[in-house]
Amino acid sequence: MSDDETLNERIDRLEIRIAYQDEIIEDLNKTVLAQWKQIDLLTRRIAALTDRIQEAERKAGGPSAPEPPPPHY
């Protein structure tokens, strides 16, 4: 093999490798974006549930104190 053929072969392999890496990076980017959206949705749901619990506690007179133990204790 001549030096030119060897160089061209190396360049071809590098171009193929870069093409696969670009595809993998794009797939990873899509995965991270989907996960971010899911985390954002779950965070908003937790906040909404927290608000609902606080509102229910407020309407019920606040967090109730624990019941005293029965007299036989």
PDB file of N, H, CA, C and O in Angstrom:
ATOM      1  N   MET A   1       0.835  -1.182   0.000  1.00  0.00           N
ATOM      2  CA  MET A   1       0.000   0.000   0.000  1.00  0.00           C
ATOM      3  C   MET A   1       0.875   1.239   0.000  1.00  0.00           C
ATOM      4  O   MET A   1       1.895   1.308   0.686  1.00  0.00           O
ATOM      5  N   SER A   2       0.467   2.175  -0.755  1.00  0.00           N
ATOM      6  H   SER A   2      -0.362   2.119  -1.312  1.00  0.00           H
ATOM      7  CA  SER A   2       1.231   3.420  -0.788  1.00  0.00           C
ATOM      8  C   SER A   2       0.811   4.301   0.387  1.00  0.00           C
ATOM      9  O   SER A   2      -0.201   4.058   1.046  1.00  0.00           O
ATOM     10  N   ASP A   3       1.610   5.315   0.622  1.00  0.00           N
ATOM     11  H   ASP A   3       2.432   5.512   0.088  1.00  0.00           H
ATOM     12  CA  ASP A   3       1.307   6.237   1.712  1.00  0.00           C
ATOM     13  C   ASP A   3      -0.021   6.942   1.487  1.00  0.00           C
ATOM     14  O   ASP A   3      -0.765   7.192   2.435  1.00  0.00           O
ATOM     15  N   ASP A   4      -0.320   7.265   0.225  1.00  0.00           N
ATOM     16  H   ASP A   4       0.284   7.062  -0.546  1.00  0.00           H
ATOM     17  CA  ASP A   4      -1.592   7.929  -0.099  1.00  0.00           C
ATOM     18  C   ASP A   4      -2.779   7.021   0.210  1.00  0.00           C
ATOM     19  O   ASP A   4      -3.781   7.469   0.769  1.00  0.00           O
ATOM     20  N   GLU A   5      -2.665   5.748  -0.155  1.00  0.00           N
ATOM     21  H   GLU A   5      -1.851   5.384  -0.609  1.00  0.00           H
ATOM     22  CA  GLU A   5      -3.755   4.804   0.106  1.00  0.00           C
ATOM     23  C   GLU A   5      -3.958   4.611   1.605  1.00  0.00           C
ATOM     24  O   GLU A   5      -5.092   4.553   2.083  1.00  0.00           O
ATOM     25  N   THR A   6      -2.874   4.515   2.331  1.00  0.00           N
ATOM     26  H   THR A   6      -1.953   4.562   1.943  1.00  0.00           H
ATOM     27  CA  THR A   6      -2.951   4.365   3.788  1.00  0.00           C
ATOM     28  C   THR A   6      -3.594   5.590   4.419  1.00  0.00           C
ATOM     29  O   THR A   6      -4.445   5.468   5.300  1.00  0.00           O
ATOM     30  N   LEU A   7      -3.189   6.754   3.973  1.00  0.00           N
ATOM     31  H   LEU A   7      -2.498   6.852   3.257  1.00  0.00           H
ATOM     32  CA  LEU A   7      -3.744   7.991   4.494  1.00  0.00           C
ATOM     33  C   LEU A   7      -5.231   8.085   4.169  1.00  0.00           C
ATOM     34  O   LEU A   7      -6.029   8.457   5.029  1.00  0.00           O
ATOM     35  N   ASN A   8      -5.612   7.753   2.935  1.00  0.00           N
ATOM     36  H   ASN A   8      -4.964   7.451   2.236  1.00  0.00           H
ATOM     37  CA  ASN A   8      -7.019   7.803   2.542  1.00  0.00           C
ATOM     38  C   ASN A   8      -7.854   6.806   3.355  1.00  0.00           C
ATOM     39  O   ASN A   8      -8.984   7.100   3.743  1.00  0.00           O
ATOM     40  N   GLU A   9      -7.284   5.634   3.603  1.00  0.00           N
ATOM     41  H   GLU A   9      -6.366   5.395   3.288  1.00  0.00           H
ATOM     42  CA  GLU A   9      -7.997   4.632   4.404  1.00  0.00           C
ATOM     43  C   GLU A   9      -8.206   5.137   5.829  1.00  0.00           C
ATOM     44  O   GLU A   9      -9.289   4.981   6.393  1.00  0.00           O
ATOM     45  N   ARG A  10      -7.179   5.737   6.406  1.00  0.00           N
ATOM     46  H   ARG A  10      -6.300   5.864   5.948  1.00  0.00           H
ATOM     47  CA  ARG A  10      -7.298   6.289   7.766  1.00  0.00           C
ATOM     48  C   ARG A  10      -8.336   7.400   7.808  1.00  0.00           C
ATOM     49  O   ARG A  10      -9.127   7.477   8.747  1.00  0.00           O
ATOM     50  N   ILE A  11      -8.336   8.253   6.805  1.00  0.00           N
ATOM     51  H   ILE A  11      -7.693   8.191   6.042  1.00  0.00           H
ATOM     52  CA  ILE A  11      -9.304   9.351   6.752  1.00  0.00           C
ATOM     53  C   ILE A  11     -10.716   8.787   6.630  1.00  0.00           C
ATOM     54  O   ILE A  11     -11.633   9.271   7.293  1.00  0.00           O
ATOM     55  N   ASP A  12     -10.900   7.765   5.787  1.00  0.00           N
ATOM     56  H   ASP A  12     -10.154   7.371   5.249  1.00  0.00           H
ATOM     57  CA  ASP A  12     -12.217   7.142   5.632  1.00  0.00           C
ATOM     58  C   ASP A  12     -12.710   6.561   6.955  1.00  0.00           C
ATOM     59  O   ASP A  12     -13.871   6.747   7.321  1.00  0.00           O
ATOM     60  N   ARG A  13     -11.832   5.859   7.672  1.00  0.00           N
ATOM     61  H   ARG A  13     -10.889   5.708   7.374  1.00  0.00           H
ATOM     62  CA  ARG A  13     -12.215   5.278   8.960  1.00  0.00           C
ATOM     63  C   ARG A  13     -12.586   6.367   9.968  1.00  0.00           C
ATOM     64  O   ARG A  13     -13.544   6.218  10.727  1.00  0.00           O
ATOM     65  N   LEU A  14     -11.827   7.453   9.967  1.00  0.00           N
ATOM     66  H   LEU A  14     -11.050   7.573   9.350  1.00  0.00           H
ATOM     67  CA  LEU A  14     -12.138   8.554  10.878  1.00  0.00           C
ATOM     68  C   LEU A  14     -13.473   9.218  10.529  1.00  0.00           C
ATOM     69  O   LEU A  14     -14.239   9.578  11.422  1.00  0.00           O
ATOM     70  N   GLU A  15     -13.746   9.378   9.253  1.00  0.00           N
ATOM     71  H   GLU A  15     -13.123   9.085   8.527  1.00  0.00           H
ATOM     72  CA  GLU A  15     -15.016   9.976   8.835  1.00  0.00           C
ATOM     73  C   GLU A  15     -16.195   9.093   9.235  1.00  0.00           C
ATOM     74  O   GLU A  15     -17.230   9.591   9.678  1.00  0.00           O
ATOM     75  N   ILE A  16     -16.031   7.779   9.076  1.00  0.00           N
ATOM     76  H   ILE A  16     -15.190   7.375   8.716  1.00  0.00           H
ATOM     77  CA  ILE A  16     -17.092   6.847   9.477  1.00  0.00           C
ATOM     78  C   ILE A  16     -17.300   6.917  10.991  1.00  0.00           C
ATOM     79  O   ILE A  16     -18.431   6.951  11.478  1.00  0.00           O
ATOM     80  N   ARG A  17     -16.201   6.938  11.712  1.00  0.00           N
ATOM     81  H   ARG A  17     -15.283   6.911  11.317  1.00  0.00           H
ATOM     82  CA  ARG A  17     -16.279   7.010  13.174  1.00  0.00           C
ATOM     83  C   ARG A  17     -16.976   8.286  13.623  1.00  0.00           C
ATOM     84  O   ARG A  17     -17.812   8.252  14.526  1.00  0.00           O
ATOM     85  N   ILE A  18     -16.644   9.390  13.012  1.00  0.00           N
ATOM     86  H   ILE A  18     -15.964   9.418  12.279  1.00  0.00           H
ATOM     87  CA  ILE A  18     -17.271  10.675  13.358  1.00  0.00           C
ATOM     88  C   ILE A  18     -18.765  10.643  13.048  1.00  0.00           C
ATOM     89  O   ILE A  18     -19.576  11.160  13.816  1.00  0.00           O
ATOM     90  N   ALA A  19     -19.122  10.035  11.921  1.00  0.00           N
ATOM     91  H   ALA A  19     -18.463   9.615  11.297  1.00  0.00           H
ATOM     92  CA  ALA A  19     -20.540   9.954  11.557  1.00  0.00           C
ATOM     93  C   ALA A  19     -21.312   9.176  12.619  1.00  0.00           C
ATOM     94  O   ALA A  19     -22.397   9.598  13.021  1.00  0.00           O
ATOM     95  N   TYR A  20     -20.773   8.050  13.078  1.00  0.00           N
ATOM     96  H   TYR A  20     -19.892   7.708  12.751  1.00  0.00           H
ATOM     97  CA  TYR A  20     -21.425   7.275  14.130  1.00  0.00           C
ATOM     98  C   TYR A  20     -21.477   8.064  15.440  1.00  0.00           C
ATOM     99  O   TYR A  20     -22.487   8.030  16.144  1.00  0.00           O
ATOM    100  N   GLN A  21     -20.415   8.759  15.763  1.00  0.00           N
ATOM    101  H   GLN A  21     -19.595   8.787  15.192  1.00  0.00           H
ATOM    102  CA  GLN A  21     -20.401   9.550  16.991  1.00  0.00           C
ATOM    103  C   GLN A  21     -21.441  10.663  16.932  1.00  0.00           C
ATOM    104  O   GLN A  21     -22.110  10.938  17.928  1.00  0.00           O
ATOM    105  N   ASP A  22     -21.582  11.300  15.786  1.00  0.00           N
ATOM    106  H   ASP A  22     -21.038  11.076  14.977  1.00  0.00           H
ATOM    107  CA  ASP A  22     -22.599  12.343  15.637  1.00  0.00           C
ATOM    108  C   ASP A  22     -23.993  11.768  15.870  1.00  0.00           C
ATOM    109  O   ASP A  22     -24.829  12.396  16.519  1.00  0.00           O
ATOM    110  N   GLU A  23     -24.238  10.580  15.340  1.00  0.00           N
ATOM    111  H   GLU A  23     -23.559  10.070  14.812  1.00  0.00           H
ATOM    112  CA  GLU A  23     -25.538   9.932  15.512  1.00  0.00           C
ATOM    113  C   GLU A  23     -25.776   9.591  16.986  1.00  0.00           C
ATOM    114  O   GLU A  23     -26.874   9.802  17.502  1.00  0.00           O
ATOM    115  N   ILE A  24     -24.769   9.075  17.647  1.00  0.00           N
ATOM    116  H   ILE A  24     -23.878   8.904  17.228  1.00  0.00           H
ATOM    117  CA  ILE A  24     -24.892   8.725  19.057  1.00  0.00           C
ATOM    118  C   ILE A  24     -25.116   9.973  19.905  1.00  0.00           C
ATOM    119  O   ILE A  24     -25.941   9.962  20.819  1.00  0.00           O
ATOM    120  N   ILE A  25     -24.403  11.027  19.614  1.00  0.00           N
ATOM    121  H   ILE A  25     -23.733  11.036  18.871  1.00  0.00           H
ATOM    122  CA  ILE A  25     -24.562  12.282  20.356  1.00  0.00           C
ATOM    123  C   ILE A  25     -25.984  12.806  20.182  1.00  0.00           C
ATOM    124  O   ILE A  25     -26.586  13.271  21.150  1.00  0.00           O
ATOM    125  N   GLU A  26     -26.525  12.741  18.985  1.00  0.00           N
ATOM    126  H   GLU A  26     -26.035  12.363  18.199  1.00  0.00           H
ATOM    127  CA  GLU A  26     -27.890  13.197  18.744  1.00  0.00           C
ATOM    128  C   GLU A  26     -28.890  12.343  19.518  1.00  0.00           C
ATOM    129  O   GLU A  26     -29.840  12.873  20.093  1.00  0.00           O
ATOM    130  N   ASP A  27     -28.685  11.027  19.539  1.00  0.00           N
ATOM    131  H   ASP A  27     -27.912  10.596  19.072  1.00  0.00           H
ATOM    132  CA  ASP A  27     -29.560  10.134  20.306  1.00  0.00           C
ATOM    133  C   ASP A  27     -29.487  10.452  21.800  1.00  0.00           C
ATOM    134  O   ASP A  27     -30.513  10.502  22.478  1.00  0.00           O
ATOM    135  N   LEU A  28     -28.278  10.666  22.306  1.00  0.00           N
ATOM    136  H   LEU A  28     -27.444  10.625  21.755  1.00  0.00           H
ATOM    137  CA  LEU A  28     -28.123  11.016  23.711  1.00  0.00           C
ATOM    138  C   LEU A  28     -28.784  12.349  24.032  1.00  0.00           C
ATOM    139  O   LEU A  28     -29.393  12.506  25.090  1.00  0.00           O
ATOM    140  N   ASN A  29     -28.668  13.292  23.137  1.00  0.00           N
ATOM    141  H   ASN A  29     -28.173  13.165  22.277  1.00  0.00           H
ATOM    142  CA  ASN A  29     -29.297  14.594  23.328  1.00  0.00           C
ATOM    143  C   ASN A  29     -30.816  14.443  23.422  1.00  0.00           C
ATOM    144  O   ASN A  29     -31.456  15.061  24.273  1.00  0.00           O
ATOM    145  N   LYS A  30     -31.385  13.623  22.547  1.00  0.00           N
ATOM    146  H   LYS A  30     -30.865  13.121  21.856  1.00  0.00           H
ATOM    147  CA  LYS A  30     -32.838  13.387  22.587  1.00  0.00           C
ATOM    148  C   LYS A  30     -33.245  12.721  23.897  1.00  0.00           C
ATOM    149  O   LYS A  30     -34.285  13.050  24.469  1.00  0.00           O
ATOM    150  N   THR A  31     -32.432  11.790  24.367  1.00  0.00           N
ATOM    151  H   THR A  31     -31.587  11.523  23.903  1.00  0.00           H
ATOM    152  CA  THR A  31     -32.729  11.100  25.622  1.00  0.00           C
ATOM    153  C   THR A  31     -32.673  12.067  26.799  1.00  0.00           C
ATOM    154  O   THR A  31     -33.558  12.057  27.655  1.00  0.00           O
ATOM    155  N   VAL A  32     -31.651  12.890  26.844  1.00  0.00           N
ATOM    156  H   VAL A  32     -30.932  12.898  26.148  1.00  0.00           H
ATOM    157  CA  VAL A  32     -31.518  13.867  27.925  1.00  0.00           C
ATOM    158  C   VAL A  32     -32.682  14.852  27.892  1.00  0.00           C
ATOM    159  O   VAL A  32     -33.214  15.210  28.942  1.00  0.00           O
ATOM    160  N   LEU A  33     -33.077  15.286  26.724  1.00  0.00           N
ATOM    161  H   LEU A  33     -32.644  14.995  25.871  1.00  0.00           H
ATOM    162  CA  LEU A  33     -34.196  16.217  26.601  1.00  0.00           C
ATOM    163  C   LEU A  33     -35.486  15.570  27.092  1.00  0.00           C
ATOM    164  O   LEU A  33     -36.259  16.207  27.808  1.00  0.00           O
ATOM    165  N   ALA A  34     -35.730  14.325  26.723  1.00  0.00           N
ATOM    166  H   ALA A  34     -35.102  13.808  26.141  1.00  0.00           H
ATOM    167  CA  ALA A  34     -36.931  13.620  27.177  1.00  0.00           C
ATOM    168  C   ALA A  34     -36.920  13.462  28.694  1.00  0.00           C
ATOM    169  O   ALA A  34     -37.950  13.628  29.347  1.00  0.00           O
ATOM    170  N   GLN A  35     -35.759  13.142  29.253  1.00  0.00           N
ATOM    171  H   GLN A  35     -34.922  13.006  28.723  1.00  0.00           H
ATOM    172  CA  GLN A  35     -35.655  13.002  30.702  1.00  0.00           C
ATOM    173  C   GLN A  35     -35.869  14.340  31.397  1.00  0.00           C
ATOM    174  O   GLN A  35     -36.515  14.396  32.444  1.00  0.00           O
ATOM    175  N   TRP A  36     -35.344  15.397  30.838  1.00  0.00           N
ATOM    176  H   TRP A  36     -34.819  15.351  29.988  1.00  0.00           H
ATOM    177  CA  TRP A  36     -35.541  16.729  31.416  1.00  0.00           C
ATOM    178  C   TRP A  36     -37.020  17.081  31.436  1.00  0.00           C
ATOM    179  O   TRP A  36     -37.521  17.614  32.426  1.00  0.00           O
ATOM    180  N   LYS A  37     -37.720  16.784  30.344  1.00  0.00           N
ATOM    181  H   LYS A  37     -37.313  16.352  29.540  1.00  0.00           H
ATOM    182  CA  LYS A  37     -39.158  17.070  30.293  1.00  0.00           C
ATOM    183  C   LYS A  37     -39.904  16.265  31.354  1.00  0.00           C
ATOM    184  O   LYS A  37     -40.809  16.784  32.007  1.00  0.00           O
ATOM    185  N   GLN A  38     -39.526  15.002  31.526  1.00  0.00           N
ATOM    186  H   GLN A  38     -38.790  14.580  30.995  1.00  0.00           H
ATOM    187  CA  GLN A  38     -40.168  14.145  32.522  1.00  0.00           C
ATOM    188  C   GLN A  38     -39.892  14.665  33.930  1.00  0.00           C
ATOM    189  O   GLN A  38     -40.801  14.716  34.759  1.00  0.00           O
ATOM    190  N   ILE A  39     -38.665  15.044  34.202  1.00  0.00           N
ATOM    191  H   ILE A  39     -37.927  15.002  33.528  1.00  0.00           H
ATOM    192  CA  ILE A  39     -38.312  15.585  35.516  1.00  0.00           C
ATOM    193  C   ILE A  39     -39.081  16.875  35.780  1.00  0.00           C
ATOM    194  O   ILE A  39     -39.576  17.088  36.886  1.00  0.00           O
ATOM    195  N   ASP A  40     -39.181  17.729  34.778  1.00  0.00           N
ATOM    196  H   ASP A  40     -38.779  17.556  33.879  1.00  0.00           H
ATOM    197  CA  ASP A  40     -39.918  18.981  34.923  1.00  0.00           C
ATOM    198  C   ASP A  40     -41.389  18.702  35.232  1.00  0.00           C
ATOM    199  O   ASP A  40     -41.971  19.339  36.111  1.00  0.00           O
ATOM    200  N   LEU A  41     -41.983  17.764  34.521  1.00  0.00           N
ATOM    201  H   LEU A  41     -41.510  17.247  33.808  1.00  0.00           H
ATOM    202  CA  LEU A  41     -43.381  17.402  34.757  1.00  0.00           C
ATOM    203  C   LEU A  41     -43.568  16.866  36.172  1.00  0.00           C
ATOM    204  O   LEU A  41     -44.497  17.268  36.872  1.00  0.00           O
ATOM    205  N   LEU A  42     -42.695  15.968  36.589  1.00  0.00           N
ATOM    206  H   LEU A  42     -41.941  15.642  36.020  1.00  0.00           H
ATOM    207  CA  LEU A  42     -42.804  15.392  37.929  1.00  0.00           C
ATOM    208  C   LEU A  42     -42.591  16.448  39.010  1.00  0.00           C
ATOM    209  O   LEU A  42     -43.259  16.420  40.044  1.00  0.00           O
ATOM    210  N   THR A  43     -41.678  17.367  38.781  1.00  0.00           N
ATOM    211  H   THR A  43     -41.135  17.390  37.941  1.00  0.00           H
ATOM    212  CA  THR A  43     -41.443  18.449  39.740  1.00  0.00           C
ATOM    213  C   THR A  43     -42.683  19.313  39.888  1.00  0.00           C
ATOM    214  O   THR A  43     -43.055  19.692  40.999  1.00  0.00           O
ATOM    215  N   ARG A  44     -43.325  19.625  38.766  1.00  0.00           N
ATOM    216  H   ARG A  44     -43.023  19.317  37.863  1.00  0.00           H
ATOM    217  CA  ARG A  44     -44.549  20.435  38.834  1.00  0.00           C
ATOM    218  C   ARG A  44     -45.672  19.672  39.534  1.00  0.00           C
ATOM    219  O   ARG A  44     -46.448  20.264  40.285  1.00  0.00           O
ATOM    220  N   ARG A  45     -45.762  18.366  39.294  1.00  0.00           N
ATOM    221  H   ARG A  45     -45.131  17.885  38.684  1.00  0.00           H
ATOM    222  CA  ARG A  45     -46.797  17.561  39.961  1.00  0.00           C
ATOM    223  C   ARG A  45     -46.556  17.497  41.463  1.00  0.00           C
ATOM    224  O   ARG A  45     -47.503  17.588  42.243  1.00  0.00           O
ATOM    225  N   ILE A  46     -45.313  17.343  41.875  1.00  0.00           N
ATOM    226  H   ILE A  46     -44.543  17.269  41.241  1.00  0.00           H
ATOM    227  CA  ILE A  46     -44.999  17.315  43.311  1.00  0.00           C
ATOM    228  C   ILE A  46     -45.373  18.649  43.948  1.00  0.00           C
ATOM    229  O   ILE A  46     -45.943  18.682  45.039  1.00  0.00           O
ATOM    230  N   ALA A  47     -45.057  19.734  43.277  1.00  0.00           N
ATOM    231  H   ALA A  47     -44.594  19.707  42.391  1.00  0.00           H
ATOM    232  CA  ALA A  47     -45.395  21.057  43.804  1.00  0.00           C
ATOM    233  C   ALA A  47     -46.909  21.209  43.932  1.00  0.00           C
ATOM    234  O   ALA A  47     -47.401  21.743  44.925  1.00  0.00           O
ATOM    235  N   ALA A  48     -47.644  20.737  42.925  1.00  0.00           N
ATOM    236  H   ALA A  48     -47.244  20.303  42.118  1.00  0.00           H
ATOM    237  CA  ALA A  48     -49.099  20.834  42.974  1.00  0.00           C
ATOM    238  C   ALA A  48     -49.663  19.977  44.106  1.00  0.00           C
ATOM    239  O   ALA A  48     -50.573  20.405  44.815  1.00  0.00           O
ATOM    240  N   LEU A  49     -49.130  18.777  44.276  1.00  0.00           N
ATOM    241  H   LEU A  49     -48.390  18.429  43.700  1.00  0.00           H
ATOM    242  CA  LEU A  49     -49.591  17.916  45.366  1.00  0.00           C
ATOM    243  C   LEU A  49     -49.257  18.515  46.731  1.00  0.00           C
ATOM    244  O   LEU A  49     -50.061  18.435  47.660  1.00  0.00           O
ATOM    245  N   THR A  50     -48.084  19.108  46.850  1.00  0.00           N
ATOM    246  H   THR A  50     -47.431  19.173  46.096  1.00  0.00           H
ATOM    247  CA  THR A  50     -47.701  19.764  48.094  1.00  0.00           C
ATOM    248  C   THR A  50     -48.667  20.890  48.413  1.00  0.00           C
ATOM    249  O   THR A  50     -49.089  21.049  49.558  1.00  0.00           O
ATOM    250  N   ASP A  51     -49.015  21.670  47.403  1.00  0.00           N
ATOM    251  H   ASP A  51     -48.672  21.541  46.472  1.00  0.00           H
ATOM    252  CA  ASP A  51     -49.983  22.758  47.595  1.00  0.00           C
ATOM    253  C   ASP A  51     -51.335  22.208  48.037  1.00  0.00           C
ATOM    254  O   ASP A  51     -51.979  22.767  48.925  1.00  0.00           O
ATOM    255  N   ARG A  52     -51.764  21.110  47.414  1.00  0.00           N
ATOM    256  H   ARG A  52     -51.242  20.655  46.692  1.00  0.00           H
ATOM    257  CA  ARG A  52     -53.055  20.517  47.778  1.00  0.00           C
ATOM    258  C   ARG A  52     -53.045  20.011  49.210  1.00  0.00           C
ATOM    259  O   ARG A  52     -54.027  20.180  49.933  1.00  0.00           O
ATOM    260  N   ILE A  53     -51.950  19.393  49.629  1.00  0.00           N
ATOM    261  H   ILE A  53     -51.152  19.256  49.042  1.00  0.00           H
ATOM    262  CA  ILE A  53     -51.850  18.888  51.005  1.00  0.00           C
ATOM    263  C   ILE A  53     -51.872  20.047  51.986  1.00  0.00           C
ATOM    264  O   ILE A  53     -52.565  19.992  53.002  1.00  0.00           O
ATOM    265  N   GLN A  54     -51.119  21.092  51.686  1.00  0.00           N
ATOM    266  H   GLN A  54     -50.556  21.137  50.861  1.00  0.00           H
ATOM    267  CA  GLN A  54     -51.101  22.254  52.582  1.00  0.00           C
ATOM    268  C   GLN A  54     -52.477  22.907  52.664  1.00  0.00           C
ATOM    269  O   GLN A  54     -52.896  23.340  53.738  1.00  0.00           O
ATOM    270  N   GLU A  55     -53.174  22.977  51.549  1.00  0.00           N
ATOM    271  H   GLU A  55     -52.834  22.625  50.677  1.00  0.00           H
ATOM    272  CA  GLU A  55     -54.524  23.554  51.541  1.00  0.00           C
ATOM    273  C   GLU A  55     -55.478  22.687  52.352  1.00  0.00           C
ATOM    274  O   GLU A  55     -56.306  23.210  53.098  1.00  0.00           O
ATOM    275  N   ALA A  56     -55.374  21.370  52.215  1.00  0.00           N
ATOM    276  H   ALA A  56     -54.701  20.944  51.609  1.00  0.00           H
ATOM    277  CA  ALA A  56     -56.240  20.464  52.980  1.00  0.00           C
ATOM    278  C   ALA A  56     -55.937  20.577  54.474  1.00  0.00           C
ATOM    279  O   ALA A  56     -56.852  20.572  55.297  1.00  0.00           O
ATOM    280  N   GLU A  57     -54.660  20.679  54.821  1.00  0.00           N
ATOM    281  H   GLU A  57     -53.917  20.683  54.152  1.00  0.00           H
ATOM    282  CA  GLU A  57     -54.309  20.852  56.235  1.00  0.00           C
ATOM    283  C   GLU A  57     -54.835  22.174  56.768  1.00  0.00           C
ATOM    284  O   GLU A  57     -55.313  22.241  57.900  1.00  0.00           O
ATOM    285  N   ARG A  58     -54.750  23.213  55.970  1.00  0.00           N
ATOM    286  H   ARG A  58     -54.361  23.158  55.051  1.00  0.00           H
ATOM    287  CA  ARG A  58     -55.240  24.523  56.399  1.00  0.00           C
ATOM    288  C   ARG A  58     -56.741  24.469  56.637  1.00  0.00           C
ATOM    289  O   ARG A  58     -57.231  24.988  57.640  1.00  0.00           O
ATOM    290  N   LYS A  59     -57.481  23.836  55.712  1.00  0.00           N
ATOM    291  H   LYS A  59     -57.083  23.414  54.897  1.00  0.00           H
ATOM    292  CA  LYS A  59     -58.930  23.730  55.852  1.00  0.00           C
ATOM    293  C   LYS A  59     -59.313  22.854  57.036  1.00  0.00           C
ATOM    294  O   LYS A  59     -60.367  23.059  57.637  1.00  0.00           O
ATOM    295  N   ALA A  60     -58.483  21.893  57.377  1.00  0.00           N
ATOM    296  H   ALA A  60     -57.626  21.726  56.889  1.00  0.00           H
ATOM    297  CA  ALA A  60     -58.780  20.988  58.485  1.00  0.00           C
ATOM    298  C   ALA A  60     -58.298  21.560  59.822  1.00  0.00           C
ATOM    299  O   ALA A  60     -58.415  20.893  60.850  1.00  0.00           O
ATOM    300  N   GLY A  61     -57.774  22.747  59.824  1.00  0.00           N
ATOM    301  H   GLY A  61     -57.679  23.289  58.989  1.00  0.00           H
ATOM    302  CA  GLY A  61     -57.327  23.354  61.065  1.00  0.00           C
ATOM    303  C   GLY A  61     -55.852  23.179  61.317  1.00  0.00           C
ATOM    304  O   GLY A  61     -55.403  23.252  62.461  1.00  0.00           O
ATOM    305  N   GLY A  62     -55.119  22.957  60.306  1.00  0.00           N
ATOM    306  H   GLY A  62     -55.483  22.898  59.377  1.00  0.00           H
ATOM    307  CA  GLY A  62     -53.672  22.815  60.450  1.00  0.00           C
ATOM    308  C   GLY A  62     -53.294  21.388  60.775  1.00  0.00           C
ATOM    309  O   GLY A  62     -54.147  20.524  60.980  1.00  0.00           O
ATOM    310  N   PRO A  63     -52.011  21.168  60.815  1.00  0.00           N
ATOM    311  CA  PRO A  63     -51.575  19.804  61.136  1.00  0.00           C
ATOM    312  C   PRO A  63     -52.044  19.448  62.544  1.00  0.00           C
ATOM    313  O   PRO A  63     -51.797  20.189  63.495  1.00  0.00           O
ATOM    314  N   SER A  64     -52.715  18.320  62.667  1.00  0.00           N
ATOM    315  H   SER A  64     -52.916  17.718  61.894  1.00  0.00           H
ATOM    316  CA  SER A  64     -53.276  17.953  63.961  1.00  0.00           C
ATOM    317  C   SER A  64     -52.174  17.474  64.897  1.00  0.00           C
ATOM    318  O   SER A  64     -51.198  16.842  64.492  1.00  0.00           O
ATOM    319  N   ALA A  65     -52.376  17.802  66.149  1.00  0.00           N
ATOM    320  H   ALA A  65     -53.169  18.315  66.477  1.00  0.00           H
ATOM    321  CA  ALA A  65     -51.428  17.338  67.164  1.00  0.00           C
ATOM    322  C   ALA A  65     -51.664  15.848  67.377  1.00  0.00           C
ATOM    323  O   ALA A  65     -52.782  15.365  67.198  1.00  0.00           O
ATOM    324  N   PRO A  66     -50.638  15.133  67.752  1.00  0.00           N
ATOM    325  CA  PRO A  66     -50.839  13.701  67.973  1.00  0.00           C
ATOM    326  C   PRO A  66     -51.800  13.471  69.134  1.00  0.00           C
ATOM    327  O   PRO A  66     -51.823  14.232  70.101  1.00  0.00           O
ATOM    328  N   GLU A  67     -52.579  12.426  69.021  1.00  0.00           N
ATOM    329  H   GLU A  67     -52.561  11.807  68.235  1.00  0.00           H
ATOM    330  CA  GLU A  67     -53.534  12.108  70.083  1.00  0.00           C
ATOM    331  C   GLU A  67     -52.787  11.725  71.342  1.00  0.00           C
ATOM    332  O   GLU A  67     -51.758  11.053  71.281  1.00  0.00           O
ATOM    333  N   PRO A  68     -53.300  12.148  72.478  1.00  0.00           N
ATOM    334  CA  PRO A  68     -52.641  11.709  73.717  1.00  0.00           C
ATOM    335  C   PRO A  68     -52.864  10.213  73.911  1.00  0.00           C
ATOM    336  O   PRO A  68     -53.851   9.666  73.417  1.00  0.00           O
ATOM    337  N   PRO A  69     -51.983   9.564  74.605  1.00  0.00           N
ATOM    338  CA  PRO A  69     -52.155   8.116  74.796  1.00  0.00           C
ATOM    339  C   PRO A  69     -53.378   7.845  75.684  1.00  0.00           C
ATOM    340  O   PRO A  69     -53.774   8.691  76.486  1.00  0.00           O
ATOM    341  N   PRO A  70     -53.957   6.679  75.529  1.00  0.00           N
ATOM    342  CA  PRO A  70     -55.113   6.344  76.376  1.00  0.00           C
ATOM    343  C   PRO A  70     -54.711   6.342  77.863  1.00  0.00           C
ATOM    344  O   PRO A  70     -53.533   6.194  78.189  1.00  0.00           O
ATOM    345  N   PRO A  71     -55.675   6.503  78.740  1.00  0.00           N
ATOM    346  CA  PRO A  71     -55.351   6.639  80.173  1.00  0.00           C
ATOM    347  C   PRO A  71     -54.683   5.406  80.782  1.00  0.00           C
ATOM    348  O   PRO A  71     -54.024   5.533  81.814  1.00  0.00           O
ATOM    349  N   HIS A  72     -54.824   4.237  80.198  1.00  0.00           N
ATOM    350  H   HIS A  72     -55.360   4.134  79.359  1.00  0.00           H
ATOM    351  CA  HIS A  72     -54.235   3.058  80.806  1.00  0.00           C
ATOM    352  C   HIS A  72     -52.735   2.946  80.565  1.00  0.00           C
ATOM    353  O   HIS A  72     -52.127   1.984  81.034  1.00  0.00           O
ATOM    354  N   TYR A  73     -52.110   3.886  79.853  1.00  0.00           N
ATOM    355  H   TYR A  73     -52.604   4.667  79.472  1.00  0.00           H
ATOM    356  CA  TYR A  73     -50.659   3.834  79.632  1.00  0.00           C
ATOM    357  C   TYR A  73     -49.925   4.482  80.750  1.00  0.00           C
ATOM    358  O   TYR A  73     -48.695   4.532  80.734  1.00  0.00           O
TER     359      TYR A  73
END
